[in-house]
Amino acid sequence: MNNDNNNKEKKAQAGWVKWAKFGFWTLLLLLFLAWNGSWWGLIVVPFIYDAYITKKIPWTWWRKSKNKTVRSVMSWVDAIVFALVAVYFVNLYLFQNYVIPSSSLEKSLLTGDYLFVSKLSYGPRKAMTPIHMPLTAHTIPGLNVKSFIKSPQWAYQRVKGLGKVKQGDIVVFNYPSGDTVALNVQDRDFYTLCYEIGQELYPVNRKGLSLSDQRKAFAAQYQAGRRYIEDNASQFGDIAARPVDMREHYVKRCVGMPGQWLQIKDGVVYTDGQAEERPENVQYNYAVNLRYPIPDDFCREYGITVEDREYGNTLENGTIMLSMPLTDRVKQALEACKARQGFVISVTPYPAASGIDLYPHNKETGWTANDYGPIWIPRRGTALHLTLDNLPLYERAISVYEGNDLQVRDGKIYVNGKLTDYYTFQLDYYWMMGDNRDRSADSRFWGFVPEDHVVGKPILVWLSLDKDYGWTDGKVRWNRIFRLVDNLKK
C-alpha cells in the first residue's frame, strides 16, 4: 500500500515538474514576444507543450539508439545546434563582441581592444536581412563569398531599449557609405574614390557656373570615376552592394545629435553655437622634427605606437620629420624635450585634410577637417527647406537612406515625382567623429549616420592586445581588461 502511495506521489511530482517547465519556458517566450512586438512566435507554443507534456515528437530519439556512434555524433550535433542558436540570439538581441580595428578613437579606445557591445543600451535592431549565414559578417570566412541573400529585405524596426544615443557616447554602427564597395579596395570609401578618379578624368572648373550646372558637372565626374572602376575590375575588383545590417561595423563618438547645428572651428566642435568639451584623450596631427628617433622607453611611457610614427621621412640635414597624432599630454612631453635640447627640434600643427575627400565631396565649400560647416543634422519629423545650395548635404539621406526618388530638372527639385522645396525626414541622424581627429574617417568624410545603422554601445573592454609588442613583452594591456568603457573614454 505504501509503495502504491509513493508511486502516486512520484508521478504527481513528475507531472507537476513537467507543467512547471512548460509554464516557465512559455512565460519566457510570451515576455520575449511582447518585448519584440511580434506574436508570430506563438507557433512555437505547441512544440514546447509537446516537448514537456505530450511528448509525441521523438525529440531525443538518438539517446535510445543502440548504436554508440549515432549517440555520440548526435549528442555533439545537439550541443552545437543549441550553442549556435543561443549565441545567435545573444548576438542579435543582447551583446556582440567587437574588436577595435583602427586608431580612430585613440587614445580613448585603443587598437586591439576587445569590447562587449550592448544591443540593449539603444534597443536591439530586428533582422533586416533575414536570409544570411548566422554569426558571420558580409563575407563567409575562408570561402570569400557573401554570407547573405539580399532579398527579401525587412523594414527597419528597433525593439525598446534601456535608453537612446546621447551626445558624447561612443557608438558602434554600420558604415553608412558601405552600401557600395569595390572588393579589391574595401579600405577606401567608394564614393570618395569615384570623385577623386572622376576629377582627374573629367576636370571641370565649377567657379562661375550656376548651381544647376555645377550639379551636372559634379554628377558627370562621379559617373566618370565609377565607369573607370567598373572598366578596371582587375585592379579594383567587382562592385558589391550591401544592405544596412551587412555593412562594416565602425565605432566613433557621437558629437552631434538630431536637430542640432554643428560646426568645427580650429578643431573645436560647436553644436548650436556652444563649444563641446573635448575628450581628455583627443588627438591632433603635428609635424614633429627630431634629431634622432624617439626612444623606445619614451614611446612605451606615453603610449606612442608604431602606427603613430609610420608617416615620416629623413630630411637632407639628417633630421627626421614625422606626422604624428598627439594628445595634449604627449605634446607637452615632446615640447619639454625640445626645451632641454633633447631629441625634439620642433612641434608644429599639421595641415588638416581638405577638398574633394570631405563630405559632400565638393572642394568649392572651402571646408577643412578642422574648419567645417555649419551643417544641420536631420531630425525625424522635421521639415527642411531644400535648395540647390544645400541639397548636396542631404540628397543621400533623402534618396539612399530613406528610399525616395530624388531628381533635379531645370533647376527644380522633385521628390517622388512631385515638385517641392521642402522635405520631412523620416529618421533621426547623428554626427560621428573619432578622438584621433586627424586620422579618423568619420562623418566629415561620409556624412550623417542614420538611426537604422546604429548597432549598440560598447560597455566593457574584456581583452586588450597591443600589436606592437610580443606576448612576453607587454602584448596584453592588463590595466585595461574588464574596464568599463565609460571609465576609459573621457
Summary of the structure (lengths in Angstrom):
residues: 490
radius of gyration: 28.0
end to end distance: 74.2
largest distance: 106.8
contacts: 1396
relative contact order: 0.13
helix: 37%
strand: 24%
